[in-house]
Amino acid sequence: MSRELFWRGFGSGCFALAASYLVYSRHRKEAGCESTNQKYPKYQPYISGYLLPLFLLAAALYTLFYRTARAANLTLSLCFGVFLHITFYYAVLIFTLPLFRKTISARACALLWMIPNYLYIMSQSYMALPKPWLVISVSGNWGWILLSIWLAGFLAVLSWKTVEHLLFRRSIKVILPAKDYCAEELELIFRHEAVHIAREDSWSKYFFVFCTAMCWFNPLMWAAMRKSAEDLELSCDETVLLEADGDTRKKYAALLLDAGEERGFTARASGMIARPEKI
């Protein structure tokens, strides 16, 4: 094994340990938080969903500002590297997800979907290999043609999902389904929603849409977007029921059956406490 590969593996291992400690420490803080008078926020996002999109936006602005061939090549190389990382990472994760769901917590599974937010770290020069393992040569104008097709698909998917989310937000009202709720059921419903808001799950779902838009022609990415949303919900459910007894868990399961359809970047809890306005 070369020295470069060793240090890259060592850095990845340290990052994995840090992520594991984050999940463990967050679990200890959240367990019992409802019964203690603590000063720090009860629920916090594991990883902010806007890190990677913001970094790539800065790279694109760098190209537009300098307008040089070197700036364009650096930005294209960065985007292509992130694209390959996203494709490979989610392809592996989606096939290993059944095992992870059986062996680790739902909160840890949700965190795994957010790891690519730090892919820009892996694209820096100090993490690069001394030479590429594979070089793909494209002759003539085919490179720009393929890039234009990819960019058109990326903008189309990102715009479609963003507009869908904005239209859905304009059409909802905070109305509970026609049913008599006890105080405990209402507490569970709004605690579920509070966890989603505190963890910034809308930003997390935006990140999943961003990654899917980057790899829009890969069917695995569309499946990964659906699976990631499921793990966000399972993570929220797990957090709400951290100290719940058997009866509370049964009531919560019954409430989930009333959950509405998920739309845009909105979490399932919004489907449970907000219904589209009837026209």
C-alpha positions in Angstrom: 0.0 0.0 0.0 1.4 3.4 -1.0 1.8 6.2 1.6 -0.9 8.3 -0.1 -3.4 5.5 0.2 -2.5 4.9 3.8 -3.0 8.5 4.9 -6.2 8.7 2.9 -7.5 5.6 4.6 -6.4 6.9 8.0 -8.2 10.2 7.5 -11.4 8.3 6.4 -11.1 6.1 9.5 -10.8 9.1 11.8 -13.9 10.7 10.1 -15.8 7.5 10.6 -15.0 7.4 14.3 -16.0 11.1 14.6 -19.3 10.4 13.0 -19.9 7.4 15.3 -19.1 9.5 18.4 -21.5 12.2 17.1 -24.4 9.7 16.9 -23.5 8.2 20.4 -23.2 11.6 22.1 -26.4 12.9 20.5 -28.3 9.8 21.7 -27.1 10.4 25.3 -28.2 14.1 25.1 -31.6 13.3 23.6 -32.4 10.4 25.9 -34.4 11.9 28.8 -34.4 15.4 27.4 -38.1 15.7 27.8 -37.9 15.2 31.5 -34.9 17.4 32.2 -34.5 21.2 32.3 -31.5 21.6 30.0 -30.1 24.7 28.4 -28.9 23.4 25.1 -31.3 22.6 22.2 -33.0 19.2 22.5 -32.7 18.2 18.9 -30.0 19.4 16.5 -29.2 18.5 12.8 -26.4 16.0 12.5 -25.0 17.6 9.3 -26.3 20.7 7.6 -27.8 19.9 4.3 -26.5 22.9 2.4 -22.7 22.3 2.8 -21.9 20.5 -0.4 -24.4 22.6 -2.6 -22.9 25.8 -1.2 -19.4 24.7 -1.9 -20.2 23.7 -5.5 -22.0 27.0 -6.0 -18.9 28.9 -4.8 -16.8 26.9 -7.3 -19.2 27.8 -10.1 -19.1 31.5 -9.2 -15.3 31.2 -9.2 -15.4 30.1 -12.8 -17.8 32.9 -13.8 -15.7 35.5 -12.0 -12.3 34.6 -13.5 -13.5 33.3 -16.9 -10.3 31.5 -17.6 -9.7 28.0 -18.9 -7.9 27.0 -15.7 -10.8 28.0 -13.5 -13.2 26.1 -15.8 -11.1 23.0 -15.7 -10.7 23.1 -11.9 -14.5 23.5 -11.5 -15.3 20.7 -14.0 -12.8 18.4 -12.3 -14.2 19.2 -8.9 -17.8 18.6 -10.0 -16.9 15.4 -11.8 -15.0 14.1 -8.8 -18.0 14.8 -6.5 -20.3 13.2 -9.0 -18.2 10.0 -9.0 -18.1 10.0 -5.2 -21.8 10.4 -4.9 -22.6 7.7 -7.4 -20.2 5.2 -5.8 -21.2 6.0 -2.2 -24.9 5.8 -2.6 -24.7 2.7 -4.9 -22.8 0.9 -2.0 -25.1 2.3 0.7 -28.4 1.3 -1.0 -27.3 -2.3 -1.2 -25.9 -2.5 2.3 -28.9 -0.6 3.8 -30.9 -3.7 4.8 -28.0 -4.9 6.9 -27.5 -1.5 8.5 -31.1 -1.1 9.4 -30.9 -4.4 11.3 -27.6 -3.7 13.2 -27.5 0.1 13.9 -30.0 2.7 15.0 -32.3 4.6 12.7 -30.5 7.9 13.6 -27.2 6.3 12.5 -28.7 5.2 9.2 -30.0 8.8 8.6 -26.6 10.2 9.3 -25.1 7.8 6.7 -27.2 9.4 4.0 -25.8 12.8 4.9 -22.1 11.8 4.8 -21.7 13.0 1.1 -22.1 16.6 2.4 -18.4 16.3 3.2 -17.3 15.0 -0.2 -15.7 18.4 -1.0 -13.1 17.4 1.6 -12.3 14.3 -0.4 -11.8 16.4 -3.5 -9.0 18.6 -2.1 -5.5 18.2 -3.3 -4.2 16.7 0.0 -6.7 13.8 -0.4 -5.9 13.2 -4.1 -4.1 10.2 -5.4 -0.6 10.8 -7.0 -2.1 9.9 -10.4 -5.6 8.9 -11.6 -6.5 5.2 -11.9 -8.5 5.8 -15.0 -8.4 8.4 -17.8 -11.3 8.8 -20.1 -10.5 10.7 -23.3 -13.3 12.4 -25.4 -12.5 13.7 -28.8 -13.8 16.7 -30.6 -16.8 18.6 -29.1 -18.3 15.5 -27.5 -17.1 16.6 -24.1 -19.0 19.8 -24.2 -22.1 18.1 -25.7 -22.2 15.6 -22.9 -21.6 18.3 -20.3 -24.5 20.4 -21.8 -26.9 17.4 -21.6 -25.9 16.7 -18.0 -26.3 20.3 -17.0 -29.7 20.5 -18.6 -30.9 17.4 -16.8 -29.4 18.7 -13.5 -31.2 22.1 -13.8 -34.4 20.5 -14.9 -34.6 18.0 -12.0 -33.5 20.6 -9.4 -36.0 23.2 -10.7 -38.8 20.6 -10.9 -38.4 19.5 -7.3 -38.0 23.0 -6.0 -41.1 24.3 -7.7 -43.1 21.2 -6.6 -42.1 22.0 -3.0 -43.0 25.7 -3.2 -46.4 24.9 -4.7 -47.1 22.4 -2.0 -46.2 24.9 0.7 -48.6 27.4 -0.7 -51.5 24.8 -0.8 -51.3 23.4 2.8 -53.2 24.4 5.9 -52.6 23.2 9.4 -55.6 21.0 9.8 -55.7 17.7 11.6 -57.6 14.8 10.0 -61.3 14.5 11.2 -60.7 12.6 14.4 -60.8 13.1 18.2 -57.3 13.3 19.6 -56.4 13.0 23.2 -53.7 15.2 24.7 -51.0 12.5 24.5 -51.7 11.9 20.8 -51.4 15.6 20.1 -48.2 15.8 22.0 -46.8 12.9 19.9 -47.9 14.5 16.6 -46.3 17.9 17.4 -43.2 16.4 18.9 -42.6 14.5 15.7 -42.9 17.8 13.8 -40.7 19.6 16.2 -37.9 17.0 15.8 -38.1 17.4 12.0 -37.9 21.2 12.2 -35.1 21.2 14.8 -33.0 18.8 12.8 -33.5 20.8 9.6 -34.8 17.8 7.7 -36.1 20.0 4.9 -32.5 21.0 4.2 -31.5 17.3 4.4 -34.2 16.4 1.8 -33.0 19.3 -0.4 -29.5 17.8 -0.2 -30.9 14.4 -1.4 -32.7 16.1 -4.3 -29.4 18.0 -5.1 -27.5 14.7 -5.2 -30.2 13.1 -7.4 -30.1 16.0 -9.8 -26.3 15.7 -10.1 -26.8 12.0 -11.0 -30.2 12.3 -12.7 -29.5 9.6 -15.3 -28.6 7.0 -12.6 -31.8 5.0 -11.5 -30.0 4.0 -8.3 -30.0 7.7 -7.2 -33.8 8.0 -7.5 -34.1 4.8 -5.4 -31.6 6.3 -2.9 -33.6 9.5 -2.6 -36.7 7.5 -1.6 -34.7 5.3 0.9 -33.0 8.4 2.5 -36.4 9.9 3.1 -37.6 6.7 4.8 -34.6 6.8 7.1 -35.2 10.4 8.1 -38.7 9.4 9.1 -37.5 6.3 11.0 -34.9 8.4 12.8 -37.6 10.9 13.8 -39.9 8.1 15.0 -37.1 6.5 17.0 -36.3 9.8 18.7 -39.9 10.5 19.6 -40.2 7.1 21.2 -36.8 7.1 23.0 -38.4 6.7 26.5 -42.0 5.7 25.5 -43.8 2.8 27.1 -45.7 0.1 25.2 -49.1 1.9 25.2 -47.5 5.1 23.8 -45.8 3.1 21.1 -49.1 1.6 20.0 -50.8 5.0 19.9 -47.9 6.4 17.9 -48.1 3.5 15.4 -51.8 4.2 14.9 -51.1 7.9 14.3 -48.5 7.0 11.6 -51.3 5.2 9.7 -53.0 8.6 9.3 -49.8 10.2 7.9 -50.4 11.9 4.5 -48.4 11.8 1.3 -44.9 13.2 1.3 -44.3 16.1 -1.1 -41.3 18.3 -2.0 -38.9 18.7 0.8 -41.6 18.4 3.4 -41.4 15.6 6.0 -44.1 13.1 6.6 -45.2 14.8 9.8 -46.4 17.7 7.7 -48.7 15.2 5.9 -50.0 14.2 9.4 -50.8 17.7 10.6 -51.3 19.6 7.3 -53.6 18.7 4.5 -53.9 20.3 1.0 -56.6 22.9 0.8 -59.7 21.6 -0.9 -60.8 23.6 -3.9 
